[in-house]
Amino acid sequence: MSEFDHPLIAAIYDLDDDRGDLDVYLELARDTGARSLLDVGCGTGVLAVRLAAGGVAVVAVDPAGAMLDRARARPGADAVTWVHGALDDAPPMQVDLATMTANTAQVFTTDEAWARVLAGIRTRLAPGGRLAFETRVPARRGWEAWTREHSHVRLEVPGYGEVASWEDLLSADLPLVTFRSTNALADGEVVTAVSTLRFRERDEIEASLADAGFVVERVFDAPTAPGQEWVFVARVF
Ligand SMILES: C[S@@+](CC[C@H](N)C(=O)[O-])C[C@H]1O[C@@H](n2cnc3c(N)ncnc32)[C@H](O)[C@@H]1O
């Protein structure tokens, strides 16, 4: 089960309504004239719904039912084909563009899982189709701020009231980083989730893309996190 599969965690995720990080994917879809999109790890569906509103045929996949419940409740969600599950559960397709936004690429912690998702995306891309995703730069050691001291916030969460929320770094055994998110409600209920993310180096990602049959087209700093995250755009021929 995905650590995102809890209504409170999905609601907290959706509090971040400044999704400027998605602009790079919206621009790529527009600039390449993509008519169809596969969004892997779509979460609460912000990108999927925005692109579908512009006439793009969107298939959006996520194993966390609580995230998909929020996605399906968005205005315009009916225009998207939602798949509850992993990419293997998605039907065959031939899309112009595939995306993994908000560092979703880092949830694939083993070489096998990463190779499998790249292969699954490749078979679902039309000739000339592109894959775009971002991932955190290991050298920036972003996990060092994933501590209670640095991350503690009090949030007002619709339907839940005030929630104290923070992260505790459990281990940084590179390339794997494990942390626990804690969300404490005023009534004493506490919801925790443990996540492990893989921090891959740029050359490792480029090699894995080549192994999966992609040609790397561009790698650049994420405009909303320069120096902290790379955006990869790769193409199949
Ligand atoms: C950080 S969130 C990003 C969500 C969304 N892409 C966004 O931009 O807001 C990571 C998402 O990856 C999903 N996820 C976890 N494991 C996955 C897997 N094996 N396949 C696809 N998605 C997965 C989680 O459920 C979660 O919704």
The ligand as an ORCA input file, in Angstrom:
! r2SCAN-3c Opt
* xyz 0 1
  C       4.816     12.795     -4.259
  S       3.333     12.091     -4.845
  C       3.190     12.896     -6.415
  C       1.789     12.935     -6.936
  C       1.590     13.693     -8.250
  N       2.430     13.179     -9.304
  C       1.793     15.169     -8.078
  O       2.476     15.805     -8.890
  O       1.217     15.755     -7.154
  C       3.861     10.455     -5.289
  C       2.730      9.590     -5.805
  O       3.294      8.349     -6.265
  C       2.349      7.343     -5.986
  N       2.997      6.025     -6.031
  C       3.576      5.330     -5.037
  N       4.013      4.146     -5.483
  C       3.694      4.081     -6.806
  C       3.854      3.098     -7.827
  N       4.450      1.938     -7.583
  N       3.374      3.363     -9.055
  C       2.779      4.550     -9.314
  N       2.590      5.518     -8.396
  C       3.043      5.287     -7.162
  C       1.817      7.720     -4.619
  O       0.611      7.068     -4.304
  C       1.689      9.231     -4.762
  O       0.405      9.616     -5.201
*
